[in-house]
Amino acid sequence: MKIKILSAQERIFEGDAKEIILPGEDGEISVWDFHQPCLCRLRPGVIKVRPYGEDKAKEWLKFRVLSGIAKILPQELTVLLEA
């Protein structure tokens, strides 16, 4: 799944990921390939990204978020963070 994490000032992350966990307003959301399309608001928390790789113990990348919105499509996730 292609993922972009953006703010008004910069591109924070862009790449491919196997799984993404978002801090949604109603709880954590786990996003995988072929996820149902939707928009979700983000609450303060941490976005966790598990990149593709052969190492099963591959480290999660973590990004702090205060608020924002996530656009989820079957093969793409775009996160827009508020300043």
Secondary structure by P-SEA (a helix, b strand, c coil): cbbbbbccccccccccccbbbbbccccbbbbccccccbbbbbcbbbbbbbccccccccbbbbbbbccbbbbbcccbbbbbbcc
